[in-house]
Amino acid sequence: MNEVWNPHDRLFKEIWSDREAAVDFVSRYLPEGVRRLIDPETVEMCKDSFVSADLREYFSDLLYRVSIEGRAGYLYLLLEHKSFPSSLLPFQLLGYMKGIWDLHLKQADLPLPVVIPLVLYHGRDPWHVEGSLSGLLSSKNPKLQQYVPDFRYHLIDLSRYADEDIKGHVLVRVGMLLLKHVFRADYRERIPESLKLMRELIEKKTGMQYIETVLRYIFHTVEGMDVEDLKPVVERNLSKDTGEWMMTLAEKIKSEGVRQGIQQGMQQGMQQGIRQGLLEGITALIELKFGEPGLRLLPEISRIDDTERLRQIKDAIRVSPDLKDLEKVIYH
């Protein structure tokens, strides 16, 4: 998914990239023992991202440089914005942490800095993922533990927080409340509470720039939400001048969203046509080369949306000497 069309990514990046909000988040939502070792005032945003392009539809990440026990270290914050958790998450985190250490070694030398992985989860399904890397391994024999790389991540599961327990910087509160409820049936009814917090946001010098971020997120994620739906909340909580400004901004965002939606629909239609043509070509090639046994792979292939991946499979069919070789490409 293109970043423009990923509202979770945009909300997350814009709010948690605000230094004041990030310092507050680190001060409140890390385990107490870790907070004592970190100087939140040293939090510094890094521009680097470690999530691969094919996973950006499901994950967003931010990297903070921070002083840990008086030494340079990192906090790596990963937002999982699927409605269900990924069972391979610890393994994915290992790859992202290695990427951070690789980056460090390009700029400095040993020792490697401490990297503390944090996961912010707001999905619909309960969290059931192993809490450590070793939990994914087949053997739990303690005699083997010294040979096994391991770490734990700190989970911030928004479903475990009551709304009144989400405290701190107004940006963090708005962001966490929106993310918490976005996949829930009562999301639309919860919007007024988030909008009330925007009064506090408007009063901040730098707050105005985030009003647009929040409104864009709401219009992207609440089905059928109209500008008029905002009017009662705006009138009850904002002055006349500020309310008029916000309604004008909401009209602008809604109009842009309609235009972008039309463009996106056209692009998706074109991509769907290309995908369908590739699937038809793959079906014909598999049947011609491998017959009935080859057709059993089609359900797996048909689940692939990436057209570039489908092109690779189509090319592989031509050169694969047998089904085992083709399966390696498909399940790679």
URTA-V646483 format. One record per pair of residues at least 24 apart in sequence whose ideal C-beta (glycine too) atoms are under 10 Angstrom apart, sorted by the first residue. I is the first residue (numbers start at 0). GAP is how many residues later the second one is. Records with the same first field share a line. If there is no record, write none. Layout:
# URTA-V646483
I=GAP, GAP
This chain:
# URTA-V646483
0=55, 56, 57
1=54, 55, 262, 265
2=53, 54, 57
3=256, 259, 260
4=52, 215, 255, 256, 259, 262, 263
5=50, 51, 52, 54, 75, 214
6=74, 171, 175, 206, 209, 210, 211, 212, 213, 214
7=49, 50, 51, 52, 71, 72, 73, 74, 114, 170, 171, 174, 209, 212, 213
8=42, 47, 48, 49, 50, 51, 52, 70, 72
9=50, 203, 206, 207, 210
10=49, 68, 70, 163, 164, 167, 168, 171, 199, 202, 203, 205, 206, 207, 209, 210
11=48, 49, 50, 65, 66, 67, 69, 108, 110, 163, 167, 205
12=36, 47, 48, 49, 66, 200
13=157, 161, 195, 196, 198, 199, 200, 202, 203
14=154, 156, 157, 158, 159, 160, 161, 163, 164, 195, 198, 199, 202
15=29, 44, 45, 46, 48, 61, 63, 104, 155, 156, 159
16=28, 30, 45, 47
17=27, 151, 153, 154, 157, 188, 189, 191, 192
18=24, 25, 26, 45
19=149, 150, 151, 152, 184, 186
20=147, 148, 149, 150, 151, 152, 153, 154, 185, 189
21=40, 42, 44, 53, 55, 147, 149, 150
22=41, 43, 145, 146
23=143, 144, 145, 146, 147, 148, 149
24=39, 50, 52, 93, 95, 131, 143, 144, 146, 147, 150, 151
25=38, 40, 49, 51, 90, 92
26=141, 142
27=138, 139, 140, 141, 144
28=48, 89, 91, 125, 127, 132, 137, 138, 139, 143, 147
29=45, 86, 88, 124, 126
30=85, 87, 123
33=34, 41, 82, 84, 120
35=33
36=29, 30, 31, 32, 33, 36, 77, 79
37=26, 28, 29, 30, 31, 35, 37, 76, 78
38=27, 28, 29, 30, 31
39=24, 26, 27, 35
40=25, 26
41=24, 25, 26, 28, 30, 31
42=24, 32
43=28, 30
45=28, 29, 30, 54, 57
47=26, 28, 51, 52, 55
48=47, 50
49=26, 28, 42, 43, 45, 46, 47, 48, 49, 50, 52, 53
50=27, 28, 41, 44, 45, 48
51=40, 43, 44, 47
52=253
53=252, 254, 255
54=31, 37
55=25
56=24, 25, 248
57=24, 26, 28
58=27, 30, 33, 37, 60
59=60
60=32, 35, 38, 56, 57
61=56, 58
62=33, 36, 37, 40, 52
63=52, 54
64=48
65=47, 48, 50
67=45, 46, 47, 48
68=45
70=40, 42, 43
71=32, 36, 41, 42
72=39, 40, 41, 42, 43
73=26, 27, 29, 30, 39, 40, 41, 42, 43
74=39, 40, 41, 42, 43, 79
75=24, 39, 40, 41, 42, 43, 77
76=39, 40, 41, 42, 43, 77, 79
77=39, 40, 41, 42, 43, 75
78=39, 40, 41, 42, 43, 77, 96, 100
79=39, 40, 41, 42, 43, 47, 49, 75, 77
80=39, 40, 41, 42, 98, 101, 102
81=39, 40, 41, 42, 43, 101
82=39, 40, 41, 42, 99, 100, 101
83=37, 39, 40, 41, 42, 43, 44, 99
84=34, 36, 38, 39, 40, 41, 42, 43, 44, 70, 72
85=33, 35, 37, 43
86=41, 42, 43, 49
87=41, 42, 48
88=28, 30, 32, 38, 40, 41, 42, 44, 47, 64, 66
89=27, 29, 39, 40, 41, 42, 43, 44, 45, 46, 60, 61, 62, 63
90=39, 42, 45
91=25
92=24, 25, 26, 40, 58, 59, 60
93=39, 42, 55, 56, 57
96=36, 54, 56
114=36
115=35, 36, 37, 38
116=34, 35, 36, 37, 38
117=35, 36, 37, 38
118=34, 35, 36, 37, 38
119=34, 35, 36, 37, 38, 55, 56, 59
120=34, 35, 36, 37, 38, 39, 58
121=34, 35, 36, 37, 53, 54, 56, 57, 58, 59, 60, 61, 62
122=34, 35, 36, 56, 59, 60
123=35, 58, 59, 60, 61
124=34, 58
125=31, 33, 34
126=28, 30, 32, 33
128=24, 26
130=24
157=24
158=24, 25
162=27, 30, 31
168=31, 32, 35
169=27, 28, 29, 30, 31, 32, 33, 34, 37, 40
170=26, 29, 30, 33, 35, 36, 39, 42, 43
172=24, 27, 28
173=24, 26, 27, 36, 37, 39, 40, 43
174=35, 38, 39, 42
177=36, 39, 40, 43, 44
178=38, 42
180=40
181=35, 36, 38, 39, 40
182=38
186=31, 34, 35, 36
187=30, 33, 34, 35, 36, 37, 41
189=32
190=27, 30, 31, 34, 38, 39, 42
191=37, 38, 40, 41, 42, 44, 45
192=40
193=24, 39
194=35, 37, 38, 39, 41, 42, 43, 51
195=37, 40, 41, 42
196=40
197=35, 36, 39, 40, 44, 48
198=34, 35, 37, 38, 39, 40, 43
199=37
201=35, 36, 37, 40, 43, 44
202=39
207=34, 37, 38, 41
210=31, 34, 35, 38, 39, 42
211=34, 37, 38, 40, 41
214=31, 34, 35, 37, 38, 39, 42
215=33, 34, 37, 38, 40, 41
216=36
217=32, 35
218=31, 34, 35, 37, 38, 39
219=33, 37, 40, 41
224=25, 29, 32
225=24, 28
226=24, 25, 26, 27, 28
229=24
270=34, 35, 36
271=33, 35
273=33, 36, 37
274=27, 29, 30, 31, 32, 35
276=30, 33
277=26, 29, 30, 31, 32, 33, 35, 36
278=25, 28, 31, 34, 35
280=29, 30, 33, 36
281=28, 29, 31, 32, 34, 35
283=30, 33
284=28, 29, 30, 31, 32, 33
285=27, 28, 31, 37, 40
287=29
288=28, 29, 31, 33, 34, 37
289=27, 30, 32, 33, 36
290=32
292=29, 30
293=26, 29, 32
295=27
296=26, 29, 30, 33, 34
299=27, 30, 31
300=25, 29
303=26
